[in-house]
Amino acid sequence: ETGVTQTPRHLVMGMTNKKSLKCEQHLGHNAMYWYKQSAKKPLELMFVYSLEERVENNSVPSRFSPECPNSSHLFLHLHTLQPEDSALYLCASSHLDSSYGYTFGSGTRLTVV
Amino acid sequence: QKEVEQNSGPLSVPEGAIASLNCTYSDRGSQSFFWYRQYSGKSPELIMSIYSNGDKEDGRFTAQLNKASQYVSLLIRDSQPSDSATYLCAVNAGNQFYFGTGTSLTVIP
């Protein structure tokens, strides 16, 4: 399998649930990212991992917890979310210097009820 | 000032016309420039990249870069209804990567 794969594609969860989003890249990239995109809004960068080390955390609430066990896998652990967290969550990967751009996964459509 | 600015649109063009999308950026040290297409509810897809001044053509798409004026544009010739999407401009400056807010394009049959 090639490219960037995200699972699940759709997720409905209650505010008291705990769930995880998974991202896997097969491109040999060394940097991975989580973005949030709410309806009709621009991309919001959440987390950046470079060589498996978190290098950026854009004031994201602690109910979102990222994990990068290796350069090919990225997780976003979710707990006690709010309805306003409902959005499209996108994973992306790139080479370290981003000189060839980002490759996005297909995204997880999250609905918090 | 935002790092990357785009007119949010919506931009409407008739089928077969040329659609012109524009983007300006603030960091003169920017090295790489990209256009992404995002269909509603889908993830962004890289459609063009450009690294040096001038034009770069790929099928119906032409990217234009002018570093002196700090703008990059995307021309879509013979626009098709399937081109209707939001187009995101992205700029790589050093180790920072910035996305614009996107321009919504509608091609009217």
HADDOCK unambig.tbl for C-alpha pairs under 7 A between the chains (distance, minus, plus):
assign (segid A and resid 42 and name CA) (segid B and resid 101 and name CA) 4.90 0.50 0.50
assign (segid A and resid 97 and name CA) (segid B and resid 95 and name CA) 5.45 0.50 0.50
assign (segid A and resid 98 and name CA) (segid B and resid 92 and name CA) 6.66 0.50 0.50
assign (segid A and resid 98 and name CA) (segid B and resid 95 and name CA) 6.83 0.50 0.50
assign (segid A and resid 99 and name CA) (segid B and resid 32 and name CA) 6.04 0.50 0.50
assign (segid A and resid 99 and name CA) (segid B and resid 92 and name CA) 6.66 0.50 0.50
assign (segid A and resid 101 and name CA) (segid B and resid 34 and name CA) 6.90 0.50 0.50
assign (segid A and resid 104 and name CA) (segid B and resid 43 and name CA) 6.52 0.50 0.50
assign (segid A and resid 104 and name CA) (segid B and resid 44 and name CA) 6.44 0.50 0.50
assign (segid A and resid 105 and name CA) (segid B and resid 43 and name CA) 6.75 0.50 0.50
assign (segid A and resid 106 and name CA) (segid B and resid 42 and name CA) 6.60 0.50 0.50
assign (segid A and resid 106 and name CA) (segid B and resid 43 and name CA) 5.25 0.50 0.50
assign (segid A and resid 107 and name CA) (segid B and resid 43 and name CA) 6.14 0.50 0.50
